[in-house]
Amino acid sequence: MPAMSRIDPLLDRVERLLLRHEELQRTNALLQEQLAVVSNERDSLKARLAAARHRIDALIDKLPASADQAATDTPTDQP
């Protein structure tokens, strides 16, 4: 009977480990889903940022040359 008395606690421990393993698998699956959502959102924001930069660059290119010259000639330090 001493062998059975040692097996019972071991069996309980294995069962707890299996339950914990299942919990961790579910948690991992949820975290992977969240990561996918956040990665998609990041990619979307990066694309929107690139598009906005492109539009701003296009607008800057359309500015007349005299406006560029006036901006550099305007003193920024006023007493």
Secondary structure, DSSP 8 states (H G I E B T S, - for coil): -HHHHHHHHHHHHHHHHHHHHHHHHHHHHHHHHHHHHHHHHHHHHHHHHHHHHHHHHHHHHHS-HHHHHHHHHS-----
